[in-house]
């Protein structure tokens, strides 16, 4: 049924809509035991959420996506590991995020993001790098030669607070007497493996949808084009620009959050999103 839904998803005739509803209803009652099939089902649902036939199809799709954390949990740990790095709700991923994205993740998902020390092998580099973050008077206490060493130093810097190692390390970088470019380069050079458990609203591709009052429905229309040719490109370039206006602050911030999330779950970081300014966000009618 998963394959059948994927096959009918890009078709928008009346008969295709009816088939989508039938398959969505049947799949809602079925257990999907294989991670590969569950992943394929997820991708098809994401396509249908972006290109729904009508409100009824969209409602079914949203409901199916809401069930995904429970579906992943029922797979069991060994099978669910095969969905690692997929960006699906209920799974996890790890990536050596740069400083701006790591700081955003630690603030946005403080209990679900942490350094995976078991995957980290550059302890000597970390030891050398952290010296640059300390005051000169702290160097002797920090060093491995008679000092605390970096692991114990993180515990001391935590000072009994309920902070993760990542939060403590980011705090050290925040207060370091380094210019922004040097700070960002130093953090990125460590290539810290940062693990992220994709739980809760807005923490996955599954729940990355922004609320919008006027969704576009494609019922009875043509399938969305998957490939554009040179003529399509030229036509779009020549088309007059719509009216642009500055986005209200709240909307601008939500769009920036959505853009960062879209990049993070795909292991990507863009300067425009990492250092985004809400005042630069424009919206068009």
N, C-alpha and C positions, 0 to 999 in steps of 0.2 A: 504493500500500500504506500510505503514511503516513496518508492520509485514511481508509482503511478501519480502521486501528488506532484512530484518534481516534474514529471512530463507534462502535466496539464497546467502547471503554474503560470507559464508565459502565454497562455491562450485566454482570450477574453470574450469569447462568444457566450451566448446564454447557456448553451449546453455545457460549456467548460465551467461556468460558474456553478451550475448544479452539481457537477462532478466534484468540484473542490469542496463544496459544502458536505457532500456525502462522505468523501474521504476524511475530511477534518473531523466529522462526527464519529466515524468509525475509529480513527486513530486516537481520539480522546479517550476511548474505552479500552484501548489496547496497551499492553506493556511492550516496550521496545527493549530487548535485552542486549543487543549488540551496540557497542559504542560507535561503530562506523555508521550504522543505520540511524542512531540517535543524532549523530552529528549532521548527517544528510537531512534529516527531518528539520533540524534547527535552521540550516541554511535555506531550505525551502520556505519555512515560516518567515524568515527575515525578508526574503524576496516578496512574499505575499503581503507582508506588512508595509513594505515600501510601495507596492503596486496592487492595492486591493481592488477587487471588482466593485464592491459597494460596502456599506456599513455593516451588513450582516456577515460578510466574509471577514472583514476587519475585526469584528467582535470575536469571531471564532478563533482567528489567528492570535489575537492578544491573549485570549484565554489559554490557548495551547502553550504559548511562550511562558505564561505565568506558572505553568506546571513543571518547567524544566529543572529548577533546583531539586524538586522531589524526584524527578525521573533520574537525574544524575546520581542522587543519593542511593536510589534503589539498584543502580548498576553494581554497587559494591566497589570497594577501594581499588582492587587490581584493574577492573575494567574501566573505572573512571579515570585512572591514570593515563589511559590512551587518549583521553580528551584534554590532557594538559596542554596549555598554550593555545587552546582553541578560542578563548574569550567567552565561552559559554558560562552562564550563571551556574554556580555550584562547583566549578572547576577551579584550577589555580594556574598561575603562570609565573615565570621568573625571567628577569631581563636586567642587564646592567644599566639602569636608567641614569641619565645625567642629573646634575644637581637640581635644576628647576623642576623637572618632572618628579624626582624623588621627593622633594620638599612638598610639592602639591599632593602627591599620593599620601604622604605621611600625615598631612593635615586633613585631607578629605576622607581617608580610610585608615585612621590611626591604629586600629586593632587588627587590621587585615594585611598590613604590609610590614615586612621585616627582612633583615639581611639573612641570607642562607649561609651561615658560616661554614657548614659542612662542605659547601661547594667552593669556598674561597681558599686560594692557595698562595696568594701574594702577601703573606704576613709581614715579611721584611719590608716590602714597599709601604704597607700601611703604617708600620712602625716609623719609618723615615718621614712619611707624609704628615703624620699627626704632630710631629715636632714643630712643623710650620704653623700649626693652629694654636700652639700654647704660648703663654707668656714665658720669657726667658727664665724667670724664677721657678717655673714649673718643670723645666727640662730634666733636672736631676731626679726628681720624684717620678718622672715618667719613664725614664730609660730602662732597658732590660738589664743593664749592668748595675745591679744593686737597687734599682728602682722598682716601680710597680709593674711595668710592662703594659702593653696596650689593653689587654683584656681586663686587668684589674683597674686600669685607669678609667675605662668606660663605667665600671661599677661605681667608682668614686664620683665621677661626673654625674651619674644618675641621682646621687644624693637621696636615695630612698624613694624617689618619685616613681609613679607608675608609667614609666616611659620605656619604649622599645629601644634596642640598640641603635636602630636606624634614627630614631628621634634624637637620641643623645648625640650621635655623630653629626647629624644635621645641625644641632644646636652649637656644637663646637665650630663647625664651618661658618655658621651665621655670625658668630662673635669674633672670628679670626680677623686679624689685621691684614687682610688681603683685599686687593681690588677685585671687582666682580669677575672679570675675565680670568684672572689667575685662580680664584676660588673655584670657578666652574671647571676649569681645566684640571685642577688638582683632583677634584672629586671624580670626574670622569675617568681620569687616568687609573684610578683604583679598580675600575670595572667591578664594583661590588655586585654580586648576584642578589637581586632584590626579589623576594617572593611576594606574591599578591594573591590572596584568597578572594575569589570573586563572589562576594556575598552582599546582599542588600540592594536597595534601589540604586540604579545608576552605576553599578560596579561591574558591568559586563556588556558585551554586544547584545545579549538577550534583552536587557532592559535599558538600552541606550536611546529609546524613542523619546523625543520631546513632545510635550502636549501641544496640540495645534487645533484651533477651533474649526478649520476648514480643510480637512483632508481631501486629497485629490483621488477620485475614484475613476477606474478605467473600464467599468462594465460596458460591454458592447463596443468597445474600441479596439484599436490595434495593440499588439504587444509592444512594450517599450523597446526601443531600438537598442541593441547591444553593441552595435558598431556604426560609427558615423563615417561618411566619406568626405572627400575634399569639398564637394558642393555644399554639404551640410555645414561644414566649418565656415566657409566663405559667407553663407547666408547668415549665420549667427553673428559673425564679425560685423556685417553691414547693418544688422538690425539696430534701430535706435535704442539707446540705453533707457531703462525705466527710471522713474523718479527715485532718487536716493535721498535718504535722510538718516540722521544719527539715531541709533537705536536708544530707547530709554535705558537707563543704567541697569535696571534689574534684568531686562531682556538681554542686554549686551553681556552681562556676567554669566547668564545661563547659557548663552551661545558659546562663550569661551570655554565654560566647563564641559559642554557637550563635545566641543572640538578636541579638547585635551583628552577626554575619555576615549573618543574615537581613535586617537593616535595611540594612546597608552595600551589599549587592549590589542593593538596590532603591532606592538613593539616599535613604534615610530615616535620621533620627537621633531617638531618643527619650531624654528625660532619664533615665528609669528604667534604661535600658541603658547610657547614656554614663557615668552615675555610680552604677553598680550596686554593691550591697553583698551579698556572698555570704551574710552572716548573715540577710538578708531573704528568701532563696529558700525557698519551701515546696514540698513535694511531697505528693501525695495518693495513696491506694491506689485 
